[in-house]
Amino acid sequence: HEPSMMAAKLVTGVMALLCVGVAYGSNLEKVCPLNLRGGCGFLGVYGSVLDPIALRMKTLKLQRLIRHRGPDGSGIHVIKAKEDGRSHAVAHERLAIVGVMDDPGLKTEVTSDQHPHLHTLSGNQPLYSFDGSKSLSVNGEIYNYKALQKLVKSKQQFRTASDCEVIVHLYDEVGERVAEMLDGDFAFVIMDEKNSEIYAARDPMGVNSMYIGWASDGSVWFSSEMKCLLGDCSRVEQFPPGNYWSSKTRTFTQYYKPAWISFASAQNKLDFTALREKFVAAIDKRLMTDVPYGVLLSGGLDSSLVASCVVKMCDKAGKPRPATFSIGLKGSPDLINARKVADCLGTEHHEFHFTVQEGIDAIQDVVYHLETYDVTTIRAGTPLFILSRKIKAMGVKMVLSGEGADESLAGYLYFHKAPNGRELHEECVRKMFDLYKYDCLRANKATMAWGLEVRVPFLDKDFMEETMSLDPEKKLIRKGEKDQFIEKWALRAAFDTVDEKGEPYLPKEVLWRQKEQFSDGVGYAWIDGLKEHANRVVDDYMFSIRAERFPYNTPSTKEAYYGRMLFEQHFPQSTAALTVPGGPSVACSTAKAIEWDAAWKAAAASGSMLDQSGRAVAGVHDSAAKVF
């Protein structure tokens, strides 16, 4: 693919030259606007007893721990409160998309003897309110920012073209209501210098990672990743999605309360057109980018639908098709199926192989970056971590992925055991609100470890409203029946049609392929090899005293013990272990769903070793080809 990659770089270079060329020989009024979209890392401190200089030095040091999330620039703002003399700080590590300065205030200060292409670091966050009294540090993408800009009463010119700047201006006018007005994926803190207050919020599903910590001096800390907080905070937690925290109340407030949480509200009729159109709209929002981007393609239903819709949008707009990327052991199911899909869609496909040993060698870094010891998250996070490094090295800064469909549409194989619609819906709700502990955590941190941003259209608010409000009877799997004979039947059937050109979205053998968990799909030998390695490292004596060493979330397998051991080496603080959930699970189920199957329930009660692999669902794991 070398010639096509060279062409992509040439196009990028020409675009940059065109942008700069607008300003050449002219005044700065014509410089391209600054665009700050993209993933980042942030840190906020409220109420430290350190003086501003000491807090600044400490914050700068801690920023290095999350610089992988934003290698393109840094920013910091520190103040001292007049009332109590305590210090506050917000800091930011930026992943730049387009970085040409466009600060109206600075433009007027440019003199004739200065270079016509004067650039400053003003593009870095924090972003400030019009009067400069409030500072925002944010990791996020706000998809409805243009509509929100119209709601800002002040008619002053926005300093940047950032989709996030509107957050601080809206907070200035509507206060704590701002989080519920946002449509996007975000995690942020706003420092109010005038009133010595701080406000922090996280997106509804926790797509972007965020932690909160409490220090012994009474200060409260916020960060994109836990590692920034452990040295100073005696208690650290994941910041709950769909919530904001305000220094006014010093507590969390849940702003995201969808009606579909209740079974009684999930009674909508199945509308294939609405399901399809809202998914396409969710993808369209997430193509808000000016950098080279791609699609993570496993060859399964979810990622293949994302790739198909993106390709159709690009063709319609006359834009180049995105590159697609896959990873697996040689001959693995994902590689074979991804290649078929890419050939069908006509994308520039990049296939990467890894060995079991290469995966094992990466696990220490995976645990450090993902900040978890959850078995499935490590299994699936390792190949994604390896793949993300390769993608970023190719100059790509953003990818779309398929997380979230299995939770909202009952796609995991264990859903075959759901006894009725009510229990299925309640399990979907539990899975949705646990995403930030597992899949969202993995997707965000495995990619951002290399400064690569991931976007997840299946977790779009409007699309979730459609899928989660659907009558759960339409999500039940009725094997052998004409309809609903396979998991996520509604989504498959919605796209088992042709587009406006009369072309199918996907070949039927892809559209109706059975669910394959990512950690399985990259090659069954990966999980088996990881288990064998853990069995060699963790001897029988170590495992026999596991409850003494790890009284919280005691590992039930040697593989789980191995992950926990690596986690403790990186994060020995007891509060760190408490940020990771536990409990029995089969094929990614919650503990509650184990009650659906007598064999699972008996195994869990006896303390037997249940497995997270989809292969654990006996009598269900078949190939889609057998259905036809």
C-alpha positions as CSV (number, residue, x, y, z in Angstrom):
1,H,0.0,0.0,0.0
2,E,3.0,2.3,-0.1
3,P,2.1,4.3,-3.2
4,S,-1.4,5.0,-1.9
5,M,0.0,6.1,1.5
6,M,2.4,8.5,-0.3
7,A,-0.6,9.9,-2.2
8,A,-2.4,10.4,1.1
9,K,0.5,12.3,2.6
10,L,0.8,14.4,-0.6
11,V,-2.9,15.3,-0.3
12,T,-2.4,16.2,3.3
13,G,0.6,18.4,2.5
14,V,-1.2,20.1,-0.3
15,M,-4.1,20.9,2.0
16,A,-1.7,22.4,4.5
17,L,0.0,24.5,1.8
18,L,-3.3,25.8,0.6
19,C,-4.3,26.7,4.2
20,V,-1.0,28.6,4.7
21,G,-1.1,30.1,1.2
22,V,-4.3,32.0,2.0
23,A,-2.3,34.0,4.6
24,Y,0.9,34.4,2.6
25,G,1.6,38.0,1.9
26,S,-1.6,39.2,3.5
27,N,-2.7,40.1,7.0
28,L,-3.6,37.7,9.7
29,E,-7.3,38.2,9.2
30,K,-7.1,35.5,6.6
31,V,-5.3,32.9,8.6
32,C,-7.2,29.6,8.7
33,P,-9.2,29.2,12.0
34,L,-7.9,27.1,14.8
35,N,-9.7,23.8,15.1
36,L,-9.1,21.9,18.4
37,R,-11.1,18.8,17.8
38,G,-9.6,15.6,19.0
39,G,-8.8,13.4,21.9
40,C,-6.8,14.8,24.8
41,G,-5.8,14.4,28.4
42,F,-6.6,16.7,31.2
43,L,-6.0,17.3,34.9
44,G,-7.8,19.5,37.4
45,V,-7.1,20.3,41.1
46,Y,-9.5,22.1,43.4
47,G,-8.6,23.4,46.8
48,S,-4.9,22.5,47.2
49,V,-3.0,23.8,50.2
50,L,0.1,24.2,48.0
51,D,0.9,27.7,46.9
52,P,0.3,28.5,43.2
53,I,4.0,28.0,42.2
54,A,4.3,24.6,44.0
55,L,1.0,23.4,42.6
56,R,2.0,24.5,39.1
57,M,5.2,22.5,39.3
58,K,3.4,19.5,40.6
59,T,0.8,19.7,37.9
60,L,3.4,20.0,35.2
61,K,5.1,16.9,36.5
62,L,1.9,14.9,36.6
63,Q,0.9,16.0,33.1
64,R,3.8,13.9,31.8
65,L,1.9,10.8,32.9
66,I,-0.9,11.4,30.3
67,R,1.2,13.1,27.6
68,H,0.6,10.0,25.4
69,R,-3.0,11.1,25.1
70,G,-2.1,14.5,23.7
71,P,1.5,14.7,22.4
72,D,1.0,17.9,20.3
73,G,0.8,20.6,23.0
74,S,0.3,21.4,26.7
75,G,-1.5,24.1,28.6
76,I,-2.0,25.0,32.3
77,H,-3.7,27.7,34.4
78,V,-3.3,28.1,38.1
79,I,-5.0,30.5,40.5
80,K,-5.1,31.3,44.2
81,A,-8.4,31.8,45.8
82,K,-8.9,35.1,47.6
83,E,-11.2,33.7,50.2
84,D,-9.2,30.8,51.7
85,G,-5.9,31.1,50.0
86,R,-6.1,27.7,48.5
87,S,-4.9,27.0,45.0
88,H,-6.7,25.6,42.0
89,A,-5.3,24.3,38.6
90,V,-6.5,23.0,35.3
91,A,-4.0,21.5,32.8
92,H,-4.3,19.9,29.4
93,E,-2.4,17.7,27.0
94,R,-3.6,18.3,23.4
95,L,-4.0,16.0,20.4
96,A,-4.0,18.6,17.6
97,I,-6.1,18.3,14.5
98,V,-5.4,21.6,12.8
99,G,-3.2,24.1,14.7
100,V,-3.2,27.5,13.0
101,M,-3.6,30.3,15.4
102,D,-6.8,32.4,15.2
103,D,-6.9,34.6,18.3
104,P,-8.7,37.9,17.5
105,G,-7.0,39.6,20.5
106,L,-3.6,38.6,19.3
107,K,-4.2,39.6,15.7
108,T,-4.6,43.2,16.7
109,E,-1.2,43.1,18.5
110,V,0.7,41.9,15.4
111,T,3.1,44.6,14.1
112,S,4.3,45.1,10.6
113,D,7.8,43.9,11.4
114,Q,6.7,40.5,12.6
115,H,6.5,37.4,10.5
116,P,3.2,37.1,8.6
117,H,2.7,33.6,9.9
118,L,3.0,34.4,13.6
119,H,1.8,31.4,15.6
120,T,1.6,31.1,19.4
121,L,0.7,28.4,21.9
122,S,-2.7,30.1,22.4
123,G,-4.3,27.2,20.6
124,N,-3.6,24.9,23.5
125,Q,-6.2,24.6,26.3
126,P,-7.5,25.7,28.7
127,L,-10.2,27.6,26.8
128,Y,-11.5,30.7,28.4
129,S,-14.8,32.5,28.9
130,F,-15.2,35.9,27.2
131,D,-14.2,37.7,30.4
132,G,-11.4,35.3,31.1
133,S,-12.7,34.3,34.5
134,K,-13.6,30.8,33.7
135,S,-11.2,28.2,32.2
136,L,-12.1,24.9,30.5
137,S,-9.9,21.8,30.1
138,V,-11.7,19.2,28.1
139,N,-11.3,15.9,26.3
140,G,-14.2,15.7,23.9
141,E,-16.1,16.2,20.7
142,I,-19.3,18.1,20.8
143,Y,-21.4,17.2,17.8
144,N,-24.1,19.8,18.3
145,Y,-21.8,22.7,18.9
146,K,-23.0,24.8,16.0
147,A,-26.6,24.7,17.3
148,L,-25.3,25.5,20.8
149,Q,-23.3,28.5,19.6
150,K,-26.6,30.0,18.5
151,L,-27.9,29.7,22.1
152,V,-25.1,31.8,23.6
153,K,-26.5,35.2,24.4
154,S,-23.2,37.0,24.2
155,K,-22.4,38.1,20.6
156,Q,-18.7,38.4,21.2
157,Q,-16.5,36.5,18.7
158,F,-15.5,33.0,19.7
159,R,-11.7,32.9,20.1
160,T,-11.3,29.5,18.3
161,A,-13.2,27.3,15.8
162,S,-13.2,24.6,18.5
163,D,-16.3,22.5,18.9
164,C,-15.6,22.6,22.7
165,E,-15.3,26.3,23.3
166,V,-19.1,26.7,23.5
167,I,-19.0,24.7,26.7
168,V,-17.3,27.4,28.8
169,H,-19.5,30.1,27.3
170,L,-22.7,28.2,28.0
171,Y,-21.6,27.5,31.5
172,D,-21.1,31.2,32.0
173,E,-24.8,31.7,31.1
174,V,-26.7,28.6,32.2
175,G,-24.4,27.1,34.9
176,E,-24.7,23.5,35.8
177,R,-27.3,22.7,33.1
178,V,-24.6,22.8,30.5
179,A,-23.8,19.0,30.6
180,E,-27.3,18.0,29.7
181,M,-27.3,20.3,26.7
182,L,-24.3,18.6,25.1
183,D,-24.5,15.9,22.4
184,G,-21.1,14.3,22.2
185,D,-18.4,12.4,24.0
186,F,-16.6,14.4,26.7
187,A,-14.9,14.7,30.0
188,F,-14.0,18.1,31.4
189,V,-13.5,20.5,34.2
190,I,-14.3,24.2,34.4
191,M,-12.6,26.5,36.9
192,D,-14.4,29.6,38.0
193,E,-11.8,32.1,39.2
194,K,-14.3,34.7,40.2
195,N,-16.2,32.5,42.5
196,S,-13.5,30.0,43.4
197,E,-15.6,27.1,42.1
198,I,-15.1,24.1,39.9
199,Y,-17.5,22.1,37.8
200,A,-16.7,18.7,36.2
201,A,-18.8,16.5,33.9
202,R,-18.6,13.3,31.9
203,D,-20.6,12.1,28.8
204,P,-23.7,9.9,29.3
205,M,-22.0,6.5,28.6
206,G,-18.4,7.3,29.7
207,V,-16.9,7.0,26.2
208,N,-14.1,9.3,27.4
209,S,-12.3,8.2,30.5
210,M,-12.3,10.2,33.7
211,Y,-11.4,9.8,37.3
212,I,-11.9,11.7,40.5
213,G,-9.8,11.6,43.7
214,W,-9.8,13.1,47.2
215,A,-6.6,14.1,48.9
216,S,-5.9,14.3,52.7
217,D,-5.7,18.2,52.5
218,G,-9.3,18.3,51.4
219,S,-8.5,19.0,47.7
220,V,-10.4,17.2,44.9
221,W,-8.7,16.0,41.8
222,F,-9.9,15.2,38.3
223,S,-8.0,13.5,35.5
224,S,-8.4,11.5,32.2
225,E,-6.5,8.7,33.8
226,M,-6.1,7.3,37.3
227,K,-2.3,7.3,37.3
228,C,-2.2,11.1,37.7
229,L,-4.1,10.9,41.0
230,L,-2.7,8.0,42.9
231,G,0.4,9.8,44.3
232,D,-1.7,12.5,46.0
233,C,-5.2,11.1,46.6
234,S,-6.0,8.6,49.3
235,R,-9.3,7.7,47.5
236,V,-9.8,7.4,43.8
237,E,-12.9,6.4,41.8
238,Q,-14.0,6.4,38.2
239,F,-16.1,9.5,37.6
240,P,-19.6,8.2,37.0
241,P,-20.9,8.8,33.4
242,G,-23.9,11.0,32.9
243,N,-23.0,12.9,36.0
244,Y,-21.5,16.3,37.0
245,W,-19.7,17.2,40.2
246,S,-19.9,20.8,41.6
247,S,-17.9,22.4,44.4
248,K,-21.1,24.1,45.4
249,T,-22.5,20.8,46.6
250,R,-19.4,18.7,46.7
251,T,-21.4,15.8,45.3
252,F,-22.4,14.1,42.1
253,T,-25.6,15.0,40.2
254,Q,-27.0,12.6,37.6
255,Y,-28.0,14.7,34.6
256,Y,-28.6,11.8,32.1
257,K,-31.8,9.9,33.0
258,P,-33.2,8.4,29.8
259,A,-36.7,7.0,30.1
260,W,-35.6,3.7,28.6
261,I,-34.0,2.7,31.9
262,S,-37.5,1.6,32.9
263,F,-38.9,-1.5,31.2
264,A,-42.3,0.2,31.0
265,S,-40.8,2.8,28.6
266,A,-39.2,0.3,26.3
267,Q,-42.2,-0.6,24.3
268,N,-41.6,1.0,20.9
269,K,-42.5,-0.9,17.7
270,L,-39.6,-2.0,15.5
271,D,-39.0,0.5,12.7
272,F,-36.3,-0.7,10.3
273,T,-36.2,2.7,8.6
274,A,-35.7,4.7,11.8
275,L,-33.1,2.3,13.1
276,R,-31.1,2.5,9.8
277,E,-31.4,6.3,9.5
278,K,-30.5,7.1,13.0
279,F,-27.4,4.9,12.8
280,V,-26.3,6.6,9.6
281,A,-26.9,10.0,11.2
282,A,-24.8,8.9,14.2
283,I,-21.9,8.1,11.9
284,D,-22.3,11.3,9.9
285,K,-21.8,13.3,13.2
286,R,-18.6,11.5,13.9
287,L,-17.0,12.3,10.6
288,M,-16.5,15.8,12.0
289,T,-12.8,15.8,11.4
290,D,-10.1,17.4,9.2
291,V,-7.4,14.7,9.7
292,P,-6.7,11.3,8.1
293,Y,-9.1,8.8,9.7
294,G,-10.0,5.1,9.3
295,V,-12.3,2.4,10.5
296,L,-11.4,-0.5,12.8
297,L,-12.7,-3.5,10.9
298,S,-13.0,-7.0,12.5
299,G,-15.2,-8.4,9.8
300,G,-18.1,-8.8,12.3
301,L,-21.5,-7.1,11.9
302,D,-20.9,-4.0,13.9
303,S,-17.6,-2.8,12.5
304,S,-18.6,-3.8,9.0
305,L,-21.8,-1.7,9.1
306,V,-19.8,1.3,10.3
307,A,-17.3,0.8,7.4
308,S,-20.1,0.3,4.9
309,C,-22.0,3.5,5.9
310,V,-18.8,5.5,5.9
311,V,-17.9,4.4,2.4
312,K,-21.3,5.2,1.1
313,M,-21.1,8.7,2.7
314,C,-17.7,9.3,1.2
315,D,-18.8,8.2,-2.3
316,K,-21.9,10.4,-2.1
317,A,-19.8,13.4,-1.0
318,G,-17.1,12.7,-3.6
319,K,-14.5,12.2,-0.9
320,P,-11.8,9.5,-0.6
321,R,-12.8,6.3,1.0
322,P,-11.3,5.7,4.5
323,A,-8.7,3.1,5.2
324,T,-9.7,0.1,7.2
325,F,-7.6,-1.8,9.8
326,S,-7.6,-5.2,11.3
327,I,-5.4,-7.3,13.5
328,G,-5.2,-11.0,14.5
329,L,-3.1,-14.1,14.6
330,K,-2.4,-15.5,11.1
331,G,-5.5,-17.2,9.7
332,S,-7.7,-15.9,12.5
333,P,-11.5,-15.4,11.8
334,D,-11.3,-11.6,12.1
335,L,-8.6,-11.3,9.4
336,I,-10.3,-13.5,7.0
337,N,-13.7,-11.8,7.3
338,A,-12.2,-8.3,7.5
339,R,-10.5,-8.9,4.2
340,K,-13.7,-10.1,2.6
341,V,-15.6,-7.0,3.8
342,A,-12.8,-4.6,2.7
343,D,-12.7,-6.2,-0.7
344,C,-16.4,-5.8,-1.0
345,L,-16.4,-2.2,0.1
346,G,-13.3,-1.2,-1.9
347,T,-11.4,0.3,1.0
348,E,-7.6,0.5,1.3
349,H,-7.3,-2.2,3.9
350,H,-4.3,-2.7,6.2
351,E,-4.0,-6.1,7.9
352,F,-1.6,-6.6,10.8
353,H,-0.5,-9.9,12.4
354,F,0.7,-10.5,15.9
355,T,2.0,-13.6,17.6
356,V,0.9,-15.0,21.0
357,Q,4.3,-14.1,22.4
358,E,4.1,-10.5,21.1
359,G,0.8,-10.2,22.8
360,I,2.2,-11.6,26.1
361,D,5.1,-9.2,25.8
362,A,2.7,-6.2,25.5
363,I,0.5,-7.1,28.5
364,Q,2.5,-5.2,31.1
365,D,2.1,-2.0,29.0
366,V,-1.5,-2.8,28.3
367,V,-2.3,-3.1,32.1
368,Y,-0.5,0.2,32.7
369,H,-2.4,2.1,30.1
370,L,-5.8,0.5,30.5
371,E,-5.6,0.7,34.3
372,T,-7.5,-2.6,34.8
373,Y,-7.0,-6.2,35.7
374,D,-10.3,-7.4,34.2
375,V,-9.7,-10.5,32.2
376,T,-11.7,-9.8,29.1
377,T,-10.5,-6.2,28.9
378,I,-6.9,-7.3,28.9
379,R,-7.6,-10.1,26.4
380,A,-9.3,-7.7,23.9
381,G,-7.2,-4.7,24.8
382,T,-3.9,-6.2,23.9
383,P,-4.5,-6.7,20.2
384,L,-6.2,-3.2,20.0
385,F,-3.2,-1.7,21.8
386,I,-0.8,-3.2,19.3
387,L,-3.0,-2.2,16.4
388,S,-3.4,1.4,17.6
389,R,0.4,1.9,17.6
390,K,0.6,0.7,13.9
391,I,-2.3,3.0,12.9
392,K,-0.9,6.1,14.5
393,A,2.5,5.4,12.9
394,M,0.8,5.6,9.5
395,G,-0.3,9.2,10.2
396,V,-3.9,8.4,11.2
397,K,-5.3,10.3,14.2
398,M,-8.9,9.1,14.4
399,V,-10.8,5.8,13.9
400,L,-14.4,4.7,14.1
401,S,-15.3,1.6,16.0
402,G,-18.3,-0.7,16.7
403,E,-18.5,-0.7,20.5
404,G,-21.9,-0.5,22.1
405,A,-24.1,-2.6,19.7
406,D,-24.0,-5.8,21.8
407,E,-25.1,-4.0,24.9
408,S,-28.1,-2.1,23.4
409,L,-29.2,-4.8,21.0
410,A,-28.5,-7.9,23.1
411,G,-25.7,-9.1,20.9
412,Y,-23.6,-11.3,23.3
413,L,-24.1,-15.0,22.9
414,Y,-25.3,-15.4,26.5
415,F,-28.4,-13.4,25.5
416,H,-29.7,-16.6,23.9
417,K,-30.4,-17.8,27.4
418,A,-32.6,-14.7,28.3
419,P,-35.9,-16.1,29.7
420,N,-38.2,-13.2,28.7
421,G,-38.2,-9.6,27.4
422,R,-38.2,-8.0,30.8
423,E,-35.1,-9.8,32.0
424,L,-33.4,-9.2,28.7
425,H,-34.1,-5.4,28.8
426,E,-32.9,-5.1,32.4
427,E,-29.7,-6.9,31.5
428,C,-29.2,-4.5,28.5
429,V,-29.6,-1.5,30.9
430,R,-27.0,-3.0,33.3
431,K,-24.6,-3.6,30.4
432,M,-25.1,-0.1,29.0
433,F,-24.3,1.6,32.3
434,D,-21.3,-0.7,32.9
435,L,-19.7,0.1,29.5
436,Y,-17.4,2.7,31.0
437,K,-15.8,0.0,33.2
438,Y,-15.1,-2.3,30.3
439,D,-15.5,-1.7,26.5
440,C,-15.4,2.1,26.6
441,L,-12.4,2.0,28.9
442,R,-10.6,-0.4,26.6
443,A,-11.4,1.5,23.4
444,N,-10.5,4.9,24.8
445,K,-7.3,4.0,26.6
446,A,-5.9,1.4,24.2
447,T,-6.1,3.9,21.4
448,M,-5.1,7.0,23.4
449,A,-2.0,5.2,24.6
450,W,-0.7,6.2,21.2
451,G,-2.5,9.5,20.7
452,L,-5.2,7.9,18.5
453,E,-8.8,8.9,19.0
454,V,-11.7,6.4,18.7
455,R,-15.3,7.4,18.0
456,V,-18.3,5.0,18.6
457,P,-21.5,5.7,16.7
458,F,-23.5,2.9,18.4
459,L,-23.4,5.0,21.6
460,D,-24.9,8.1,20.0
461,K,-27.7,9.5,22.2
462,D,-30.3,9.5,19.5
463,F,-29.4,6.0,18.3
464,M,-29.4,4.7,21.9
465,E,-32.9,6.2,22.3
466,E,-34.0,4.1,19.3
467,T,-32.4,0.8,20.3
468,M,-33.1,0.9,24.0
469,S,-36.7,2.1,23.7
470,L,-37.4,-0.9,21.4
471,D,-39.7,-3.6,22.7
472,P,-37.3,-6.1,24.1
473,E,-39.4,-8.9,22.7
474,K,-37.9,-8.0,19.4
475,K,-34.4,-8.6,20.8
476,L,-35.1,-12.1,22.1
477,I,-33.3,-14.8,20.1
478,R,-35.7,-17.4,18.8
479,K,-33.4,-20.0,17.3
480,G,-35.0,-22.0,14.4
481,E,-37.7,-19.4,13.8
482,K,-38.2,-17.4,10.6
483,D,-37.4,-14.1,12.4
484,Q,-35.2,-13.3,15.4
485,F,-33.2,-16.6,14.8
486,I,-29.9,-14.9,15.6
487,E,-28.6,-12.2,18.0
488,K,-29.1,-8.6,16.9
489,W,-31.6,-9.7,14.3
490,A,-33.3,-6.3,14.3
491,L,-30.1,-4.5,13.2
492,R,-29.2,-7.1,10.6
493,A,-32.7,-7.0,9.1
494,A,-32.7,-3.2,9.1
495,F,-29.6,-3.2,6.8
496,D,-30.7,-6.3,4.8
497,T,-31.7,-3.9,2.0
498,V,-30.2,-1.7,-0.7
499,D,-29.2,1.9,-0.6
500,E,-30.5,4.7,-3.0
501,K,-28.2,3.3,-5.7
502,G,-29.7,-0.1,-5.4
503,E,-26.5,-1.5,-3.8
504,P,-26.5,-3.7,-0.6
505,Y,-24.9,-2.5,2.6
506,L,-23.1,-5.8,3.2
507,P,-22.9,-9.2,1.6
508,K,-25.4,-11.6,3.4
509,E,-22.6,-13.9,4.7
510,V,-21.2,-10.9,6.6
511,L,-24.6,-9.4,7.6
512,W,-25.7,-12.7,9.1
513,R,-22.4,-13.8,10.6
514,Q,-22.7,-14.9,14.2
515,K,-21.3,-12.8,17.0
516,E,-17.6,-13.3,17.7
517,Q,-16.0,-11.5,20.7
518,F,-13.0,-9.5,19.7
519,S,-10.7,-11.4,22.0
520,D,-11.9,-14.6,20.3
521,G,-12.1,-13.3,16.8
522,V,-8.4,-12.3,16.7
523,G,-7.6,-16.0,17.1
524,Y,-8.6,-18.6,19.7
525,A,-4.9,-19.4,20.2
526,W,-4.4,-16.0,21.7
527,I,-6.6,-16.7,24.7
528,D,-5.3,-20.3,25.0
529,G,-1.7,-19.1,24.8
530,L,-2.4,-16.4,27.4
531,K,-3.8,-19.0,29.8
532,E,-0.8,-21.3,29.3
533,H,1.5,-18.4,30.0
534,A,-0.3,-17.5,33.2
535,N,-0.2,-21.2,34.3
536,R,3.6,-21.1,33.9
537,V,4.0,-17.8,35.8
538,V,1.5,-18.4,38.6
539,D,2.4,-21.6,40.5
540,D,-0.1,-23.7,42.5
541,Y,1.1,-22.3,45.8
542,M,0.7,-18.7,44.7
543,F,-2.8,-19.5,43.5
544,S,-3.7,-21.3,46.7
545,I,-3.1,-18.2,48.8
546,R,-4.8,-15.8,46.4
547,A,-7.4,-14.8,48.9
548,E,-4.7,-13.6,51.3
549,R,-2.9,-11.6,48.7
550,F,-6.0,-10.2,47.0
551,P,-8.9,-10.2,49.4
552,Y,-10.8,-7.8,47.2
553,N,-11.9,-9.3,43.9
554,T,-10.0,-12.4,44.6
555,P,-8.9,-14.0,41.2
556,S,-10.7,-17.1,40.3
557,T,-8.2,-18.3,37.6
558,K,-4.5,-18.1,37.2
559,E,-5.0,-15.9,34.2
560,A,-6.9,-13.4,36.4
561,Y,-4.2,-13.7,39.1
562,Y,-1.5,-12.9,36.5
563,G,-3.4,-9.7,35.4
564,R,-3.9,-8.7,39.0
565,M,-0.3,-9.2,39.8
566,L,0.8,-6.9,36.9
567,F,-1.8,-4.3,38.0
568,E,-0.4,-4.3,41.5
569,Q,3.1,-3.8,40.3
570,H,2.0,-0.6,38.5
571,F,-0.6,0.6,41.0
572,P,0.1,-0.8,44.5
573,Q,-2.3,1.6,46.2
574,S,-5.3,-0.2,47.7
575,T,-7.7,2.4,46.3
576,A,-6.5,1.6,42.7
577,A,-7.8,-2.0,43.0
578,L,-11.2,-0.7,44.0
579,T,-11.7,1.1,40.7
580,V,-12.0,-2.3,38.9
581,P,-15.3,-4.2,39.0
582,G,-15.5,-7.9,39.8
583,G,-17.9,-10.7,40.2
584,P,-18.7,-13.9,38.2
585,S,-19.4,-13.7,34.5
586,V,-20.0,-16.0,31.5
587,A,-19.2,-14.7,28.0
588,C,-19.3,-11.1,29.3
589,S,-22.5,-11.4,31.2
590,T,-23.3,-9.6,34.4
591,A,-23.5,-11.6,37.6
592,K,-27.3,-11.3,37.5
593,A,-27.6,-13.0,34.1
594,I,-25.8,-16.1,35.3
595,E,-29.1,-17.0,36.9
596,W,-30.5,-17.6,33.4
597,D,-28.7,-21.0,33.1
598,A,-28.8,-23.7,35.8
599,A,-25.3,-24.9,34.9
600,W,-23.8,-21.4,35.1
601,K,-25.6,-20.8,38.4
602,A,-24.4,-24.0,39.9
603,A,-20.8,-23.4,38.8
604,A,-20.8,-19.9,40.2
605,A,-22.2,-21.1,43.5
606,S,-19.5,-23.8,43.8
607,G,-16.7,-21.4,42.9
608,S,-15.9,-23.0,39.6
609,M,-14.0,-21.1,37.0
610,L,-16.4,-19.5,34.6
611,D,-14.9,-18.1,31.4
612,Q,-15.6,-14.8,29.6
613,S,-15.1,-16.3,26.1
614,G,-18.1,-16.6,23.8
615,R,-17.1,-20.2,23.4
616,A,-18.4,-20.7,26.9
617,V,-22.0,-20.5,25.8
618,A,-22.6,-24.2,25.0
619,G,-25.0,-25.0,22.2
620,V,-25.0,-21.5,20.9
621,H,-21.6,-20.8,19.3
622,D,-22.3,-21.7,15.7
623,S,-21.2,-20.1,12.4
624,A,-23.8,-17.9,10.6
625,A,-23.4,-20.1,7.5
626,K,-25.2,-23.0,9.3
627,V,-28.3,-20.8,9.6
628,F,-28.7,-20.8,5.9
